[in-house]
Amino acid sequence: MADQIKSSPYDEKSSTQDGRVTHEEHIDVASDHIDNYLPENVSYGPRGMRGLVGSSLVTGAAFLASLGGFSFGYDQGVISIINVMPQFHQVFPKTETAFGKSFMTAMLQFGCFLGCWFFPWLADTISRKWALTIVVVIFNIGAIIQTAAQSYGALVAGRTITGLGVGTLALVRSPNPNLR
């Protein structure tokens, strides 16, 4: 019965030194096979424009990801023009001061900063698709508050809420690393 029990393949190469068991093993692995599994060598499909327009899903995801940058740039362009309009300063006198103008403009960036911290948790919790849906609703709520603002405080709050949406949308990227 003892001769039926097979010993470990390491038993022949094991040695005891100072009460420790050491194993001398060497595994030959061809390095060209390992290169196929490195992240930069994994194929996700065609690269460049062919990969972008080859799939309507990828095209839609890229378009959605670009909306974050577009909405940020559009908002900055609009607020820079509004900040020099005398009619705007008549309705919101606090925007005539340098601090009032800067604070109102900076609150969008503050909201963007908070959105960038908030989105990964939300996407991990409820999925990326539903997180984007919620963020679009948040963005629209902020835009509505800004549009309907009757006071400087409401305008600043609306810009902060809009910033949450803008920052989160700017954080979205394509799941395909060939298109990043």
FENSUL-V714916 format. One record per residue. RES is the residue in three letters. PHI is phi in degrees with one decimal (NA if undefined). PSI is psi in whole degrees, 0 to 359 (* if undefined). OMEGA is omega as a letter, one per 40 degrees, with the letter a starting at -180 (NA if undefined). Layout:
RES,PHI,PSI,OMEGA + RES,PHI,PSI,OMEGA
This chain:
MET,NA,323,a + ALA,-64.3,330,a + ASP,-78.4,349,i + GLN,-82.1,339,a + ILE,-78.9,123,a + LYS,-86.0,142,i + SER,-86.4,162,i + SER,-66.4,146,i + PRO,-65.6,346,i + TYR,-88.9,348,a + ASP,-60.3,322,a + GLU,-71.1,332,a + LYS,-101.4,2,a + SER,-84.1,146,i + SER,-141.2,153,a + THR,-107.8,125,i + GLN,-133.7,120,i + ASP,55.0,39,i + GLY,81.0,2,i + ARG,-106.1,146,i + VAL,-102.4,126,i + THR,-117.1,148,i + HIS,-117.4,132,i + GLU,-105.6,98,i + GLU,-130.5,152,i + HIS,-141.1,125,i + ILE,-109.7,122,i + ASP,-85.4,119,i + VAL,-123.4,128,i + ALA,-70.4,125,a + SER,-67.6,336,i + ASP,-70.5,336,i + HIS,-75.9,326,i + ILE,-67.5,322,a + ASP,-58.8,332,i + ASN,-69.1,341,a + TYR,-103.4,1,i + LEU,-70.7,146,a + PRO,-56.8,324,a + GLU,-74.3,349,a + ASN,-105.1,359,i + VAL,-80.2,130,a + SER,-91.4,132,i + TYR,-111.7,10,a + GLY,122.2,187,a + PRO,-63.9,150,a + ARG,-92.3,163,i + GLY,71.5,209,a + MET,-63.9,326,i + ARG,-62.8,321,i + GLY,-71.0,330,a + LEU,-72.9,313,a + VAL,-90.5,354,a + GLY,-73.0,339,a + SER,-131.2,128,i + SER,-66.7,330,i + LEU,-65.7,315,i + VAL,-67.4,320,i + THR,-62.1,316,i + GLY,-63.9,318,i + ALA,-65.2,320,i + ALA,-66.4,320,i + PHE,-63.8,316,i + LEU,-62.7,318,i + ALA,-64.7,326,a + SER,-73.7,340,a + LEU,-63.6,329,i + GLY,-62.1,311,i + GLY,-65.2,321,i + PHE,-63.4,314,a + SER,-66.4,326,i + PHE,-66.2,311,i + GLY,-64.5,320,i + TYR,-63.1,315,a + ASP,-63.3,317,i + GLN,-64.2,321,i + GLY,-66.3,318,a + VAL,-67.5,315,a + ILE,-68.9,331,i + SER,-68.3,326,i + ILE,-74.7,318,a + ILE,-63.9,326,a + ASN,-64.5,343,i + VAL,-105.0,3,a + MET,-83.7,127,i + PRO,-64.2,329,i + GLN,-63.1,323,i + PHE,-65.8,318,i + HIS,-69.6,333,i + GLN,-69.3,322,a + VAL,-78.2,321,a + PHE,-121.2,84,a + PRO,-63.1,335,a + LYS,-65.7,340,a + THR,-78.7,355,i + GLU,-76.0,333,i + THR,-79.3,155,i + ALA,-62.9,319,i + PHE,-65.3,315,a + GLY,-61.2,318,i + LYS,-66.3,314,a + SER,-67.1,319,a + PHE,-63.9,317,i + MET,-63.2,319,i + THR,-69.6,319,a + ALA,-71.2,336,a + MET,-66.4,334,i + LEU,-65.3,315,i + GLN,-64.8,324,i + PHE,-63.1,316,i + GLY,-62.2,321,i + CYS,-61.4,317,i + PHE,-60.4,314,i + LEU,-64.6,321,i + GLY,-63.4,323,i + CYS,-67.1,330,i + TRP,-80.1,330,a + PHE,-81.8,322,a + PHE,-64.7,315,a + PRO,-57.4,319,i + TRP,-63.8,315,a + LEU,-64.1,317,a + ALA,-65.2,322,i + ASP,-69.6,329,a + THR,-79.3,312,a + ILE,-119.3,4,i + SER,95.6,154,a + ARG,-65.2,319,a + LYS,-60.7,310,a + TRP,-72.7,329,i + ALA,-64.7,318,i + LEU,-64.5,322,i + THR,-62.1,314,i + ILE,-64.0,320,a + VAL,-66.0,322,i + VAL,-63.5,321,i + VAL,-63.9,317,i + ILE,-60.8,315,i + PHE,-58.8,314,a + ASN,-65.6,322,i + ILE,-61.2,315,i + GLY,-61.7,319,i + ALA,-65.2,321,i + ILE,-66.2,318,i + ILE,-62.6,318,i + GLN,-62.8,317,a + THR,-66.7,322,a + ALA,-93.5,5,a + ALA,-61.5,132,i + GLN,-109.5,354,a + SER,-139.4,163,i + TYR,-62.3,320,i + GLY,-62.1,318,i + ALA,-66.3,323,i + LEU,-63.6,315,i + VAL,-66.8,319,i + ALA,-63.3,318,i + GLY,-62.6,321,i + ARG,-67.3,323,i + THR,-66.7,316,i + ILE,-65.5,319,i + THR,-61.9,321,i + GLY,-60.0,323,i + LEU,-56.5,314,i + GLY,-68.6,316,a + VAL,-64.6,314,a + GLY,-63.0,322,i + THR,-70.3,317,i + LEU,-64.8,326,i + ALA,-70.5,339,i + LEU,-80.3,340,a + VAL,-67.4,137,i + ARG,-140.9,166,a + SER,-67.8,139,i + PRO,-71.4,345,a + ASN,-89.6,114,a + PRO,-66.5,342,i + ASN,-70.7,342,a + LEU,-105.3,4,a + ARG,-80.4,*,NA
